[in-house]
Amino acid sequence: METTILWFKRDLRVADHAALASVAAAQVLPVYIVEPEYWALPDTSARQWTFTAECLAELRDALGRLGAPLVVRVGDAVDILDGLRRETGARRMVSHEETGNLWTYARDRRVAAWAHEAGIFWRELPQSGVVRRLPGRDGWARRREQYVQAAPVAIPRALKAVTGIAPGRIPAAAELGLAADHCPDRQRGGRSQALALLESFLAERGRSYRADMSTPLAGERACSRLSPHLALGTLSGREAAQAARVRRAEVKGTRMGWVGSLNAFQSRLAWRDHFMQKLEDQPQIETRCLHSAYEDLRPKVPDATRLRAWQRGETGLPFVDACMRYLMATGWLNFRMRSMLMAVASYHLWLDWRSTGPHLARLFTDYEPGIHWPQVQMQSGTTGMNTVRIYNPVKQGHDQDPDGAFVRRWVPELAEVPGAFLQEPWRWDGAGRVLGRIYPAPIVEVKAAARQASDRVWGARRGAAFRDEAARIVAKHASRKEPGVPVRFRRDRDAGAREPRQMKLDL
């Protein structure tokens, strides 16, 4: 019987898995390749790998129950796949399409070249609303809706395994050379965790989602917390969207406050695919400003003092520092605070997004390149198609942490500061006892830095050449208002673009 290699990447589940379903009649070798070169990249981290390893352990058990346990190999993908081809005589390979970073894009091109040369038929199948080789955005929203509404893919009850292949170990982070990464409150990986989160969100936690998602403390519970599971594919976006749709039908008309929150959740699932489509269509978004006018706007070599202070949560801006420290300890942050962290780095601290984006990527357990890089640019004002949005970190502290509980928890150095001055302790008469001693003075003057950044960014937007390029970007990447498509795709922004304002990583 012919052997087919089933290559798992960001799809670590057995449910709603088109690639798995396609090999039901074949002798199958499920494989996951741990690539040390990938895990040495500046946007990867031990917290991400440990979450991935937990997902792999559950996937191995699930595939074992189907009769074909997961094979894990460590090394270069082409070398590993060629070795498995020689060992098993496989002539076919199937996987899901992956929208990853530039490294995985280049790796897949190498794998495709190897497969062609080795006589391997490699079939890649979609696993989301993202469309490969999309000719244009017209009709994309409708196409994505059709995908999400289609029935989940049924998987076989049993698989025909290849015998005599050692399963291999799932390595620890240290074995991959990953630096120690203390993240005591990191979410755990695995499909069982994803299903438990989905159930509790739809049954109880999500009721206040729309109202509470913007605040760091309430959002910790009210948000679904499914983002790392969607990023690694322990749960498919279609599964999440359809479960929310079923729940919405159950609560419709009950006046329990659910409908708005469930609509907001489904909207974010839709925007998730929308942003991933951008990177799928233009992989260079990871390294080049979407609009070329911004390419040399900020120094390529960042101010080391400012960058270090921002990375460590020591900017002297209490709410910013609290958010960064919380992210370091948990691997997660709600969407508005992600946006603020990036905006403060790009505007107030005037740091290039290519120096700050990788740091945030490493901290996010839910790092999804297809969302991260377009959003990093959006919050840095370099897309040419979104309005300039400069967060006032003091105002955000007052708005999102009005009683100061979040700041006091994560910036204990300010325990002595009265509540009225907690978000801007430099205004307190006793500031000299704290600032510059146990907590840094603010690294910039907030209003002056924002004003200077605004003048620079808006200055780059003048002229017909800027507008012409911006129009081309809108035509390529902006969502379209389409009749019959749910309201979540009808959000007007400047220059005809329909884009959300904040980062949609958190869900």
N, C-alpha and C positions, 0 to 999 in steps of 0.2 A: 504494500500500500504506500502511496506517495506521502512523503512527510511535508508538512507546512510549518514554517516558523511563525509563531504568533508573537510579535514584538510589542511589549508593553512599554509605554512612555508616561504620558500624563493622563492615564486612563486606568487607574489601579482599582478596578472593580470587575465583577462578572455580570452585573445587571446592566440592561440597556447598552450592550456592548456590541456594536455592529461587526467589528473585526472578529470577535470571538464567535458570534453567530455564523459568520461566513465559513468557518472551518469545521462545522459540525460533522461533515461527512469524511473529513481527512484524518490522517494520523498527525497529531499536533504536538509541537514542542513550544510551550509558553516560555518566554524568556524576558528577563529584565537585565539590562546592561548598566552597571555602575561605572560611570566614566570619570576616572580621576581628573582628567584635564578639565572637564566641566566643573567639577567641585573645587577646582583651584581658581575659578574665575572671580572677579571682584564683586559680582552680584549674587554669590552663593555663600552659604554659611552652615555651621554645624546644626543650628536649630532647624533649618530646612531639611538637612539630610536626616536627622533623627526622626522628624515627622514622617519623612518618606519611608524610612526603614520600618516604622510601625505600620504604615500602610502596606508595605510589601509583605510583612509577616502575616497580616490578615488575608491578603490576596493569595498567598501561598496556601493557606488553609482552605480557602474557598475553592481554588482550583484543584486542590487535593481531593476535596469531596466530589468533584466532577470527574476525577480519575486521572488528572494530568497536573501534578504539582508544578509550581513555578520553578524554573531554573534561573539562578542568579549567577551572573559572571561579572568580573571586574576587569576592565581594560578598554581598549579602543574599540568602538562599535564595529568598524570594518573588520578588524582582526578577529573579534569574537564571532561575528556572524559568519565569516569565512571558515573559521574553525568548526562551527556547528554544521555548516554545509558539508564539509568534508566528513565529519563524524557521522552524520545522519543520511547523507545523500539528498537532502532537501533541495527541491527545485522551485519552491514557491515560498513567499513570505507575505504576511499581511499585518498591517498596523493601522492605527488611526492617524489622521493628519495632525501635525503638531504645529501650533503657532508659538514658537519659543523665542529665545534671544538670537542674536546674530550667530553665536557659536553653534547652536543646534541647527540653525538654518544651513550653515556651511557643512555641518556633519551630515545632514540629510542629503545634501548634494553629493557628498563623497560616497555615501551609502548607495545612492541611486546609480552613480557611475560604476561602483563595484558590482551591483546587481546586474547591470547591463552586460558588463564584461564577463561575469561568472555564469550568465545564462539563468539568472534567478528572476522570476516574474514577481515583482513587488507591487502589491495593491494597497493603496492608502485610502481609507474611508473617512468621511466627515463624522465628527462626534459632537458638533454644536452648530449654531447658526452661522458660523464663520464659513465663508465660501472661498475656496482656493481658485486662483486665476479669475477673479471677479472682473468682468469688463467695465462695470460702473455701478454707482450706488442706486441708480434708478431701479425700483422694484426690489431692492435688497430687504427692506423691512417686511414686505409681504412674504418674501421667500423664507426669511427667518421665522416668521410666525407659523408658516406651514410646517416647518421642521419641528418646532416646539410642540405643535398641536398633534403631530403624528403619534401613533401608538409607540411606546417604548419597544425596542428590539427584544424579541424573545430569545433566550439563550438555550442551548441544548441541555438536556438532563444529564448527559454523560459525554465525556470526551475520550477519544482513542489516543492513548499516550504512546510516546516513543520510549522504549525500555532501554535500560542500561546507561542512562545519562545521569551523572552525579548532579544533585540539586544545587550544590554550592551554598556557601554561607552568605548571609547578609552582613556586611562589615559594619563595624562601629565607626563613628565619626573620626576618632583618632587614627584609625587605620587608613583613612583617606587623607591624612595630613591636615585635617581641618582644625583651626585654632579653637581653643576652649571658648565656649559661648554660653555664659551663664544666663539662663532664661527660665527662672523658677516657675513662672505661671504660664508656660507655653501650653497651647492646646495639644491634645494627643491625636495621633493619626489613626486611620483605619475606618473602614466602612461602618462598623458598628457605632463608632463615635458620630459619624455623619448622620446616620439614621436617628440616633437618639437626639441630636441637636435639631434636626428637622421636625421630629415629633413634638419636642417640648416648645419649639418656636411656634408651630401652628396650633398647638393646644393651649398654650398659656403665654409664653414670653412675648410673642409677637403682637399682642393686642395693642401695646403702646409704642410699637415700632416707629410709626410716623412721627409721633410727638417726641420720642426720647432718643432717636438715632443720632442727633447732633451733639448730645452732651456726653463727655467721656465716661462719667460714672454710670448714668442710667443706660447709656448705649452698650455698655459691657454686657448687660443682661438682655436688653430689648432687641438688640441686633441678632440676626440668626446665627452668627458666628460660623457660617458654612463656608466662608471664603477660602480657607486653606484646603478644604475637601473638594471644592469646585476646581481649585488650581491643580490639585493632584489627581482629580478624577475619581475619587472614591464614591462620589455622587455625581450624576450627570446633571447639567443645567436643565434638561428636559424633565428629569424626575422632580427636581425642585419646583419648576414652574407648574407642572401638572398637579403636584400635591397642593400647591397654593391655590390653584384654580378650584380644586375639589373643596378645599376648606372655605373658600369664598362663597361657593354655592351653599354650603351648610349654614353660614352665618348671615347671609344676605337677608336684610329686613329685620334683623334681631335688635338693632340699635345698640349693639354691644361695643361699638367702636372698632370692629375688626376690618370692615371693608376698605377703609382708607389705608390702613396699614398694609393689607394684603396687596392692594393696588400698587403701593409704593415699592413693596418687595419685588413684585413682578416687573415693575419699571426698571429696577436696578439690574435684574437679570437680563433684561433686554439691552440696557446700556452696556452691560458687560460684554455681550457679543459685539455690540457696535464698536467699542474701543479696540477689542481684539482684531476686528476686521481691519482697522487702520494699520496695525503692525503687519498683518498678513499681506496687505496691499503694498506696504512700503517698509521693509525691514530696517532701512537705514534710519528710521525715527529714533532708534536706540543711540545713535552717535552723531546725527546731524540735525540742526534746527529745522523744523518743518518749513519755516519761511526763512529764506537765505539772508534776509536783511538783519536777522538777529545773530548771525553766525559769529561775529566778532564783537558783540555788544558788551559782554562781560569778560574779564581777564581769563584766559585759558588756564593760567596757573593761579589757583585760588589763594586768598589771604589765609595763611596757615593758622594764624591765631583765631580768626573768626570761624574757620571750618572746624577746628578742634573744639572750640567752645560750643558750637551748635551740636556736634556729634556727641559730646559728653553731657549735654543738658546743663551747661554752665554759661549761658548767654547773659545772665542777669535779668532776663525777662521771665518772671515766675511761671506764667502759664505755658510758655514755650518749653521751658526746662522740665516742667512737670509732665508734659506730653511726651517728650523725648525719653525721659526716664521710665515712664510707664511702658512705652513701646519696647525699650530695652529689656524690661522684666517680663513682658507678656508675649511679645511677637505680634501684637495686634493693636490697632487703634481705630477709633471710629472715623468716618469719612471726613467730617469737617476738620478734625484736628490733623489728619494727614495733609489735607490741603493747606492748612495754616503752617505746618512745619515746613513744607516745601516753599510756600510763598515767602515766608520770613527769610529763609535761606537765600532765595533768588532775588528778592527786592531789598529788604532791609540790610541784609549782610552782603548783597551784591556778589553772590557766589554763582559760578557757572553750574548749570544743572548736571553736567557730566561729572562734576566732582561730588555732588551731593546725592544724586540719584542712586548710584551704586550702594552708598551707605544705607539709605532707606531700604533698598532691595534686600540687603543682607539681614536687616532687622525684621522684615516682614516674613513671618512663617507662611503667609498666604501669597508670597511673591508670584505674580502672574505677569510675565514680560509684556504680553499683549495689552494689558491694562496699564501697567506701571509706566512704561516709557511715554506713551501718548499723554498720560495724565501728568507726569513730571513736566513735560513741555507745556501743557496747558496751564499749570499753576505757575510756570515761569514766564508766561507771556510770549512764547516764541513760536506759536502756531500760525499767527497771522489771521486766524479765523475766529478767535475768541476775544471777548473784551478783556482788558487788563483788570485783574481783580487782586487788589493788594489788601490782605487782611491786616487789621489793627490788632496785634496780639493782646494789648491791654483790654480793648473792648471785648474781644473774644473771651478773655478770662472773666470779665464781669457778666457777660451774657450766658456763657456755658457753665460757669462755676460760681454762681452768685453768692453762695455761702462760704466759698473758699475751701470746701472739704477736699477737693481733688488736689489743689496746690499744697495744702497742709500735709496731705498724705505723702506726696512725692517730693516735696521740697521742705523737709523738716527743719532746715536751717532758718526758716522764716517763722518759727514758732512764736517768737517774741513780737512779731509785727502785728499791730491791730488789724482787724478785719477790713476796716475802711481803706487801708493802705496796702493790703496784701498783694494786689495785682500790680501795683506800682510803688514799691517800698521806698524808692528814692524821694518820694514826696513826704515821707514821715519824718517828724522832727528827730526821732531817735535812729535814723538810718545809719549814722556813723558807727553805731555799735554793731551793726550787722554787715553792711555792704563794704566789700573790700577786706573783710576780716574772715567771716565764716561763709559768706555768700558773695559772689562777684557783683560789682556795680554793672549796670547795663552796658553791653558792649557797643551799642549805638543809641542815639536819641531817636525814638520811634518815629515821631512825626517828620522830623527833618530827613531821615533816611528814606521814608516812604515818598516824600515829595520829590527828592532827587531822583529816585528810581523811576517814578512815574514820568517825570520830564524826559528821562533818557529813553524809556520804552516807547512812549508816545511819539518822541522825536523821530524814531526809526520808522514810524508808520506813515510818514508824509510822502506824497508824490504818487504819480500815476503808476510808476514801476511797481511800487509796493502793492497798490490796489490790484494791478493786473495779476501778479503772482498770487495774491490772496484769493482772487476769484478762481484761479485754477485749483488751489488747495481746497476751497469749498466744494467745487465740482467733484473732486476726487474723493473727499473724506467726509463731508457733512451728511447727516441723516436727512431724509426726504419726508416731507409731509405727504402721506399717501392716503387717499380715501379708503375707508374700510379697515384701516390698520388701527389697533387700539391707541388710545390717547397718549400712552407713554412715548410714542414716537412723534408727538406734536408739541414741540417746545421751541419757540422762536428765539433766536439770538441775532446778534448783529451780522450784517452782510449776508443774510439769508441762511446762515448756519443754524442748526438746531442741536445744541449741545448742553449737557448739564454743567452746572458751575463747579461742583465739587468732585473729589475723587470717589469712585464707586467701587473701591476694593473691599470695603468692609461687609456689605450685605447685612 
